[in-house]
Amino acid sequence: MLVWERPEPPNRPVPAPLDRERIVRAAIESADAEGLEAVSLRKVAGVLGVGPMRLYGYIASKEELLDLMVDAVHAEIRPVGDDWREVLRSLAEATRQAAHEHEWLADLLGGRPQLGPHALATGETVVAALGDVDLDAVMPVVASVNAYVIGAVRREIAERRAERATGLDEKRWQASLGPYLERTFATGRFPALAAVVRDAAHLDADDTFRIGLDCLLDGIEARISR
């Protein structure tokens, strides 16, 4: 049959436009909504409306995808300040804020250093602010701040998850344990704990984080000022 007599073939859907940034953005949105359980190359491909094999042209494994997600969030962590203390405080607060906005980040912080471009840019800002600090002390100082932040945000995120799982916020949970603690403290076996629980100020998460960070930065300042 001659070409002008041959019927047109049926229209085929044009493949959805795809790039690494779009894949990572879809993965982050899925993780924000449903946690890391929602992140796999197959699931993200479904969100994007493409076959999983198309993603392998951009990302080789789930581990690579997670690395890209963490680095993308590092673009939100931009420490600022006029001296090393301000920059370290800004680093801590910005990292905490990012973890609050992307709860899954708390599960991926720590371990081996992040070496993506956004993480390196954050690191460059922090290390440059420590220019007057002894070179051998720079990484221990940064590591101590990161360790404090990671521990704090993991505790805070764990509290959020416990609240969702039990339906009890922190105050209601504490109230439910009140009678048990009263009976236990009445034995006289834990006088120091009893005094703190009964008489100390009960700070919220923001104040607890700020005061703990102040203690850490004070210690760093005392150390590097020797």
C-alpha positions in Angstrom: 0.0 0.0 0.0 1.4 3.4 -1.0 2.2 5.8 1.8 -0.6 8.2 1.0 -3.1 5.4 1.3 -1.7 3.9 4.5 -3.5 4.7 7.7 -1.7 6.8 10.3 -0.3 4.7 13.2 -2.0 5.3 16.5 -0.6 8.2 18.6 1.9 7.1 21.2 2.3 9.0 24.4 5.4 11.2 24.4 7.7 10.1 27.3 7.5 12.4 30.3 10.4 14.8 30.5 12.9 13.6 33.0 16.1 14.7 34.6 17.9 14.0 37.9 16.6 17.1 39.6 13.0 16.2 38.9 13.6 12.6 40.2 15.1 13.9 43.4 12.3 16.4 43.9 9.7 13.7 43.5 11.6 11.5 46.0 11.8 14.3 48.6 8.1 15.1 48.2 7.3 11.4 48.7 9.5 11.1 51.7 8.1 14.3 53.2 4.6 12.9 52.9 5.1 9.2 53.8 8.6 8.7 55.1 11.6 6.9 53.6 9.4 3.8 53.1 7.9 5.6 50.2 11.2 6.0 48.5 12.4 3.5 46.0 13.2 3.8 42.3 10.1 1.8 41.5 7.8 4.0 43.7 9.4 7.3 42.5 9.0 6.2 38.9 5.3 5.6 39.6 4.9 9.1 41.0 6.6 10.5 37.8 4.5 8.3 35.6 7.4 6.5 33.9 8.8 3.0 33.9 11.4 2.2 36.6 14.0 1.4 33.9 14.0 5.0 32.8 15.3 6.1 36.2 18.3 3.9 35.9 19.6 6.1 33.1 19.9 8.8 35.8 20.4 7.1 39.1 22.0 3.7 39.6 20.6 2.7 43.0 18.4 3.7 45.9 21.6 4.6 47.8 22.5 7.1 45.2 19.0 8.5 45.3 19.2 8.9 49.1 22.6 10.7 48.7 21.1 13.1 46.2 18.1 13.8 48.5 20.3 14.6 51.4 22.5 16.9 49.3 19.4 18.6 47.9 18.3 19.4 51.4 21.8 20.8 52.2 20.9 23.6 49.8 18.5 24.8 52.5 21.3 24.8 55.1 23.2 28.0 54.6 25.1 29.0 57.7 25.7 32.8 58.1 27.5 35.0 60.7 30.3 37.3 61.4 32.4 34.9 63.4 32.9 31.2 64.0 30.4 31.1 66.9 27.6 32.7 64.9 28.3 30.4 62.0 28.3 27.3 64.1 25.1 28.4 65.8 23.6 29.1 62.4 24.7 25.7 61.1 23.1 24.0 64.1 19.8 25.9 63.8 19.5 25.5 60.0 20.2 21.8 60.2 17.6 21.4 62.9 15.1 23.4 60.9 15.8 21.3 57.8 15.2 18.1 59.8 11.9 19.4 61.1 10.7 20.2 57.6 12.1 16.9 56.2 11.6 14.4 59.1 13.3 11.6 57.2 16.5 13.6 57.2 17.1 12.7 60.8 17.5 9.0 59.8 20.1 9.8 57.2 22.3 12.3 59.1 25.6 11.1 60.5 27.8 8.3 59.2 30.2 9.1 56.4 30.5 12.7 55.3 28.2 14.1 52.7 30.3 15.0 49.6 27.7 16.4 47.3 28.0 20.0 46.0 25.5 21.6 48.4 27.0 19.8 51.4 30.5 20.8 50.4 29.4 24.4 50.0 28.0 24.3 53.6 31.2 22.8 54.8 33.3 25.4 53.1 31.3 28.2 54.8 31.8 26.6 58.2 35.5 25.8 57.8 36.2 29.2 56.5 34.6 30.8 59.5 37.0 28.7 61.7 40.0 30.1 59.9 41.7 31.4 63.1 41.2 28.1 64.9 44.1 25.7 65.0 43.9 23.5 61.9 43.9 20.2 63.9 41.0 21.4 66.0 38.7 22.4 63.0 37.2 19.0 62.3 36.7 18.0 65.9 34.9 21.3 66.5 32.6 20.8 63.5 32.0 17.2 64.4 31.0 18.0 67.9 28.4 20.5 66.7 27.1 18.1 64.1 26.9 15.3 66.8 24.9 17.6 69.1 22.5 18.5 66.4 22.0 15.0 65.2 21.3 13.7 68.7 18.9 16.6 69.4 16.9 16.3 66.2 16.7 12.5 66.4 15.3 12.8 69.9 12.8 15.5 68.7 11.7 13.4 65.7 11.4 10.3 67.9 9.0 12.3 70.1 7.0 13.3 67.1 6.7 9.8 66.0 5.8 8.5 69.4 3.0 11.1 69.6 1.6 10.0 66.3 1.8 6.3 67.3 0.3 6.7 70.7 -2.0 9.7 70.3 -0.4 11.2 73.4 1.6 14.4 73.2 4.5 14.9 75.6 2.5 16.6 78.4 -0.2 13.9 78.3 2.4 11.1 78.3 4.1 12.7 81.3 0.8 13.1 83.1 0.0 9.4 82.5 3.3 8.5 84.2 2.9 10.9 87.1 1.4 8.5 89.7 4.2 5.9 88.9 6.9 8.5 89.4 5.4 9.8 92.6 5.3 6.3 94.1 8.9 5.6 92.9 10.3 8.9 94.2 8.5 8.4 97.5 10.9 5.5 98.2 13.8 8.0 98.5 16.0 6.0 96.2 16.3 8.7 93.6 16.5 12.1 95.4 18.5 13.9 92.7 16.1 12.9 89.9 13.1 13.7 92.1 14.4 17.2 92.8 14.9 17.9 89.1 11.5 16.5 88.0 9.6 18.4 90.8 11.5 21.7 91.0 13.4 22.4 87.8 12.0 24.4 84.9 10.4 22.2 82.3 11.7 23.7 79.1 10.3 23.2 75.6 12.3 21.7 72.8 13.4 25.1 71.4 14.8 26.3 74.8 16.4 22.9 75.5 18.1 23.0 72.1 19.3 26.6 72.5 20.7 26.1 76.1 22.4 22.9 75.2 24.0 24.5 72.1 25.2 27.5 74.3 26.9 25.0 76.7 28.6 23.3 73.7 29.8 26.6 72.1 31.0 27.9 75.5 33.1 24.7 75.9 34.5 25.1 72.4 35.4 28.7 73.0 37.1 27.8 76.3 39.1 25.1 74.5 40.2 27.1 71.5 41.1 30.1 73.6 43.8 28.3 75.6 
